[in-house]
Amino acid sequence: MPNQAGTEVRFTQVLEKLNKWRHELVEQMRSPSTTELHREEVLKLKVQLDQAVGCLQLCERYQILLTSKVTEIMRSPNGQLSQYHLMNDCASAEQDSWIEVEVNGKPVEFSPEFLIVEKSQALPHPRFTQSVTSKDSEDPITAPNPYKMTDK
C-alpha cells in the first residue's frame, strides 16, 4: 500500500534481523544448558521482541511512519463518556446535508482513548536534508536521530 508520496515503506531487512534474533532466543530457551532463571529472562525478551515485530509489521501494513500525525480522542472535561461519529460534510456547511460515514454497513464511531492516525509521506533520508557543502554538517551515520520520538 503506497503512501502519499507514491512509495511504499518496507522494513524487510529489519524484520529479517529481528526474526533471526527471535529464532536465536527460542534456541536459547530450548537449550538444556539454559538455567530456569535465564530461560525466564530470555522469555521476557522474546515477548518484547514479538510485540516490537508486530508493531513494525502493523506500521508497514498501514504505512504509519514517525512523521504520521496522531490525534488522541480525549475524555470530555466533565468526565462524561461520549461517542463521536464520523461525518461526511458533502462539501456543505449545512449540517442537515451531512451524512454519517459507514464502513461495512456500520457507522464509524470513536470513543475516548481512540487514536486517529494520519498517514504521512516517507521520511526523507537525513543525508539529503542537510547541506552537503557545509563543513559543520554531521556525518549521517553518527548524527543523532532527527526523527526521535518526543512526548507530543
Residue pairs with C-beta under 8 A, 6 or more apart in sequence:
1 8
1 61
1 62
1 63
2 8
2 63
3 9
3 63
3 65
3 119
3 120
3 121
3 122
4 119
4 120
4 121
5 121
5 122
7 122
8 63
9 60
9 63
9 65
9 122
9 123
10 60
11 56
11 57
11 59
11 60
14 56
15 53
15 56
15 57
15 60
18 49
18 52
18 53
18 56
19 53
21 49
22 46
22 49
22 50
22 53
25 42
25 45
25 46
25 49
26 46
28 34
28 38
28 39
28 42
29 39
29 42
29 43
29 46
34 42
58 64
59 65
62 117
62 119
63 119
64 117
64 119
65 119
65 120
65 122
65 123
66 123
66 147
66 149
67 120
67 121
67 123
67 147
68 117
68 118
68 119
68 120
69 117
69 118
69 120
70 115
70 116
70 117
70 118
71 115
71 116
71 118
72 113
72 114
72 115
72 116
73 84
73 110
73 111
73 112
73 113
73 114
73 115
73 116
74 112
75 81
75 112
75 113
76 82
76 112
81 111
81 112
82 111
82 112
83 109
83 110
83 111
84 109
84 110
84 111
85 100
85 107
85 108
85 109
85 110
86 100
86 101
86 107
86 108
86 109
86 110
87 98
87 99
87 100
87 101
88 98
88 99
88 100
88 101
89 97
89 98
90 97
90 98
90 99
92 98
100 107
100 108
101 107
101 108
102 108
110 116
123 147
125 140
126 140
126 143
126 146
127 140
129 146
130 137
130 138
130 140
131 137
138 144
